[in-house]
Amino acid sequence: MVRALRTAGLERVVLVTGDRADIAGTVGRVVGVDAVLADCTPADKLAVIREESVRAGTIMVGDGVNDAPALAAAGVGVALAARGATASSEAADVVLTVDRVDALADAVLIARRSKSIALQAVVVGMGLSAVAMVAAAAGLLPPAAGAVLQEGIDVLAIALALRAVLPGRLHTLALPDEDVALAQRLRADHDAVLPEVEQIRAVADGLSTEEADLAPAHRLLERLETTLVPHEREDERLLLPLVSRALGNPEATAALSRTHAEIDHQVARLRRLLGQLGPDSVQGEDVIELRRLLYGLYAVLRLHNAQEEEGAFSLVPSAGRDGRGPQSSG
């Protein structure tokens, strides 16, 4: 959403929240905002809106009662009504009825397109009317013909304005129903293997160079080879082509494909290392190497999962939540 807003021309994005500064700062860095203001009361949010409004026009997005004053003071207040408070919806100028903040980018595009079409209709209608009036004043247009011409100009202006109801360019991407269903199934599988990822770190933390017990590592390897690796290979075979089709660019999934290969490689290295370590031949340096390998695999998987959630699964609405059918955020 932040990238889409910048593409649409918004120059400054500020995160204003009542949460703690460390949490807000982390979220701000992840999503790429220009400034983070934390520990804010409703009065603080209102003051921020007034300060930002001095610099340029503002859009305030909020979903709680605490946001209502700032929503009312902003140039455009946008409320998230799916889970938001009634007070924020009543104070806002725009209400997003879906539980997806990325719909804001669509709202900006729709508003700009509607304004452009309205201006075109006004300019064409008033311009042609002015020409007709000049012609009538010069005696070139009889009254009856002028009345008929004006009706024609009105109909033309209305027809131009009605273009606003036709589908236009949106930030969201239209995916076929079968692609949405497939992506939702893969997302469910993705969520199901997340505990295995956290287990990698737990096993690494539990390794000791004094009394090396490799049984947890062997059990972990078995689970990785029976659940995680097949899931990543299925993502490579099914999810990445889906994302490439949606974005119209096969290079968009290159980084995800590379990390799939790295995960497969690291699990294979783990298999070889554990195969070389017998119960009576484990040395301290072997445990250190095993721990290093597990931490490395854990880091790769955490980064890969974050990339998948942003670059792939963010394209598809959560099943049964927003009722938008095959519409997805791009």
Order of alpha helices (4+ residues) and beta strands (2+ residues): alpha-beta-alpha-beta-alpha-beta-alpha-beta-alpha-beta-alpha-alpha-beta-alpha-alpha-alpha-alpha-alpha-alpha-beta
